[in-house]
Structure formats: structure tokens, C-alpha cells
Amino acid sequence: MLKGKQGRVLTGRTIATLAGAVLVLAGAATAQSRPGLNPDVPKIGQRRVVVSRRIVVSIPDRKLALLENDAIVKTYNVSVGAAVSPSPTGMFQIVNRIPKAAYYHKAVVIPASDRSPIGTRWIGLNKKGYGIHGTNEPRSIGRAASHGCIRLRNRDAEDFFERVQVGDAVEIRAQRDAETAVLFGALAPVTVAQASTPTMNAGQ
């Protein structure tokens, strides 16, 4: 026999019960550390689905396509840079996503809203001052009218914002090619607008 605290006698049955409890606790702890038994860890045989996402912007088409694993998820009409302030072209990445970005220009601060030059969402690129965002000029969509950024209608900017992540590739193309012809179909007539007197940050 063993004596417990305060001199209580521990019988064989009590010892067995305690030992069983210890084994149960140890088993639970071990189970939590095993991959596949922890609900936060994928079970053996399960695979994480890796999505390759990229955004293609065609300046001639005034359109943006969101692709996942090279399949079209959605296309949007956009505004691109005016002749005097063209959009940058090439390969970029999304570096930030700001849901309610305030607009700053000199001493002016405009909170995110339909009246803000960058609308209600900002998706920044790894080229300083440039991004994909909403607008307070929805009539500019479909035209070359921005200061270099890619503009979306606010409702489209909000939808697009939820579908992309930091690190996603962004391709801005100055000329039509075989892929953009497939993505956007027939090339529609386009309008080139002269940028008004700059009142926004570079690229807006």
C-alpha cells in the first residue's frame, strides 16, 4: 500500500485508477502533437490546394482580368493612364491591400468614400505611387484618363479587393497580344483623355 497526502491509504484500485487517468492525459497530449490528429494540421493524404493567381491589365482594351491557375475568374472594365501620364507597363506585384485608404495630397486629406479620388479600396503595387483602386469619377472607366493608376468602379474595386492577396502578380501590357485577345475578345474603340490639372498623388 501507498499513502497519499494527509495519510490516506491508496489501495490497489485507487492506484490503478490514477495510473489510467495519467495515461489518458498523456495520450491526449501526444495526440495533439501528432500531425493529422490536430484539427489545425491537414490529415495524412490531404493536400493544400495551391492557387497560382495573376492579374492581367490590357491598356488598349481598358480591361483587367483576374486569373487563377490560368483560368479566368472575372474581368473588369478599368481606366488607365492618360497620354500625359501613362500607366507603367511590365511585371509587378501587389504589396498592400488597404480597405479604407485615405487620400493624401499636400495639405488635403480625404477619407475613403465615393468622393475620394482613390475610392473605397486601394491595392498597392511594388512601384511607388501606383496601384489599383476605386474612383470618384466612374465616367472615366473605359478611358485613358488616370494619372497612371488602374481605376475601377468602386463596387468593382471592392469585389476585386476580396479576391486578391499580397504577392499576386500583376502584368500591365501596353500592346495587345494573343493572350489578351483571348481574355478580352474583340478590341473595342477606345478614348484617350488628356489628364486634368493634377490634384491627386502620382499615379492616381
MOLIN-V922241 format. One record per residue. N is the residue number from 1. RES is the residue in one letter. SS is DSSP state (alpha for helix, beta for strand, coil for the rest). PSI is psi in degrees with one decimal (none if undefined). Layout:
N,RES,SS,PSI ; N,RES,SS,PSI
This chain:
1,M,coil,151.0 ; 2,L,beta,150.3 ; 3,K,beta,132.9 ; 4,G,coil,-162.0 ; 5,K,alpha,150.0 ; 6,Q,alpha,25.3 ; 7,G,alpha,8.1 ; 8,R,coil,139.8 ; 9,V,beta,129.5 ; 10,L,beta,113.9 ; 11,T,coil,170.0 ; 12,G,alpha,-38.8 ; 13,R,alpha,-40.6 ; 14,T,alpha,-41.6 ; 15,I,alpha,-42.5 ; 16,A,alpha,-40.0 ; 17,T,alpha,-45.0 ; 18,L,alpha,-41.5 ; 19,A,alpha,-39.6 ; 20,G,alpha,-40.4 ; 21,A,alpha,-40.7 ; 22,V,alpha,-42.3 ; 23,L,alpha,-38.7 ; 24,V,alpha,-45.9 ; 25,L,alpha,-41.9 ; 26,A,alpha,-39.6 ; 27,G,alpha,-40.2 ; 28,A,alpha,-42.6 ; 29,A,alpha,-40.3 ; 30,T,alpha,-41.0 ; 31,A,alpha,-38.6 ; 32,Q,alpha,-26.5 ; 33,S,alpha,-8.2 ; 34,R,coil,127.4 ; 35,P,coil,135.0 ; 36,G,coil,-25.3 ; 37,L,coil,-25.2 ; 38,N,coil,125.5 ; 39,P,coil,-17.7 ; 40,D,coil,-7.3 ; 41,V,coil,131.4 ; 42,P,coil,140.1 ; 43,K,coil,158.7 ; 44,I,coil,132.4 ; 45,G,coil,-20.8 ; 46,Q,coil,145.3 ; 47,R,coil,138.9 ; 48,R,coil,134.6 ; 49,V,coil,117.6 ; 50,V,coil,122.0 ; 51,V,coil,124.9 ; 52,S,coil,110.1 ; 53,R,beta,137.0 ; 54,R,beta,156.4 ; 55,I,beta,128.9 ; 56,V,beta,123.7 ; 57,V,beta,126.5 ; 58,S,beta,114.1 ; 59,I,coil,-44.5 ; 60,P,coil,-34.5 ; 61,D,coil,-17.2 ; 62,R,coil,44.0 ; 63,K,beta,157.1 ; 64,L,beta,135.4 ; 65,A,beta,134.3 ; 66,L,beta,123.7 ; 67,L,beta,142.5 ; 68,E,beta,123.0 ; 69,N,coil,40.9 ; 70,D,coil,12.8 ; 71,A,beta,138.2 ; 72,I,beta,124.8 ; 73,V,beta,-46.4 ; 74,K,beta,151.2 ; 75,T,beta,152.4 ; 76,Y,beta,146.6 ; 77,N,beta,139.7 ; 78,V,coil,168.5 ; 79,S,beta,139.2 ; 80,V,beta,179.8 ; 81,G,beta,142.1 ; 82,A,coil,169.9 ; 83,A,coil,-35.6 ; 84,V,coil,-9.6 ; 85,S,coil,66.7 ; 86,P,coil,154.2 ; 87,S,coil,145.1 ; 88,P,coil,151.2 ; 89,T,coil,155.2 ; 90,G,beta,-158.4 ; 91,M,beta,129.7 ; 92,F,beta,177.6 ; 93,Q,beta,152.4 ; 94,I,beta,127.3 ; 95,V,beta,-17.2 ; 96,N,beta,158.1 ; 97,R,beta,115.0 ; 98,I,beta,113.8 ; 99,P,coil,-32.4 ; 100,K,coil,67.5 ; 101,A,coil,127.9 ; 102,A,coil,147.8 ; 103,Y,beta,128.8 ; 104,Y,beta,131.3 ; 105,H,beta,110.0 ; 106,K,coil,-116.7 ; 107,A,coil,8.3 ; 108,V,beta,132.7 ; 109,V,beta,122.1 ; 110,I,beta,119.1 ; 111,P,coil,159.3 ; 112,A,coil,125.8 ; 113,S,coil,177.9 ; 114,D,coil,-16.2 ; 115,R,coil,-4.0 ; 116,S,coil,141.0 ; 117,P,coil,-23.7 ; 118,I,coil,13.2 ; 119,G,coil,-141.2 ; 120,T,coil,-5.4 ; 121,R,coil,146.1 ; 122,W,beta,128.8 ; 123,I,beta,103.5 ; 124,G,beta,145.8 ; 125,L,beta,165.0 ; 126,N,coil,36.9 ; 127,K,coil,112.5 ; 128,K,coil,129.9 ; 129,G,coil,-5.0 ; 130,Y,coil,145.4 ; 131,G,beta,-174.6 ; 132,I,beta,127.9 ; 133,H,beta,175.1 ; 134,G,coil,-168.0 ; 135,T,coil,156.2 ; 136,N,coil,8.9 ; 137,E,coil,71.2 ; 138,P,alpha,-24.0 ; 139,R,alpha,-13.4 ; 140,S,alpha,-12.9 ; 141,I,coil,134.3 ; 142,G,coil,1.4 ; 143,R,beta,165.1 ; 144,A,beta,90.2 ; 145,A,beta,-5.6 ; 146,S,beta,178.3 ; 147,H,coil,19.8 ; 148,G,beta,-26.8 ; 149,C,coil,169.2 ; 150,I,beta,115.9 ; 151,R,beta,143.4 ; 152,L,coil,155.2 ; 153,R,coil,148.8 ; 154,N,alpha,-41.7 ; 155,R,alpha,-34.2 ; 156,D,alpha,-37.7 ; 157,A,alpha,-39.5 ; 158,E,alpha,-39.4 ; 159,D,alpha,-46.9 ; 160,F,alpha,-41.6 ; 161,F,alpha,-42.2 ; 162,E,alpha,-14.9 ; 163,R,alpha,-10.3 ; 164,V,coil,166.3 ; 165,Q,coil,158.8 ; 166,V,coil,135.3 ; 167,G,coil,-15.4 ; 168,D,coil,143.6 ; 169,A,beta,139.9 ; 170,V,beta,123.1 ; 171,E,beta,118.4 ; 172,I,beta,116.9 ; 173,R,beta,130.9 ; 174,A,coil,-23.1 ; 175,Q,coil,154.9 ; 176,R,coil,146.9 ; 177,D,coil,-174.2 ; 178,A,alpha,-39.7 ; 179,E,alpha,-45.6 ; 180,T,alpha,-29.5 ; 181,A,alpha,-38.0 ; 182,V,alpha,-42.1 ; 183,L,alpha,-41.2 ; 184,F,alpha,-4.3 ; 185,G,coil,-152.1 ; 186,A,coil,140.1 ; 187,L,coil,119.9 ; 188,A,coil,157.5 ; 189,P,coil,142.6 ; 190,V,coil,158.9 ; 191,T,beta,132.0 ; 192,V,beta,124.4 ; 193,A,coil,144.9 ; 194,Q,coil,135.4 ; 195,A,coil,140.0 ; 196,S,coil,175.6 ; 197,T,coil,122.4 ; 198,P,coil,125.4 ; 199,T,coil,6.6 ; 200,M,coil,168.6 ; 201,N,coil,157.8 ; 202,A,coil,133.4 ; 203,G,beta,-9.5 ; 204,Q,coil,none
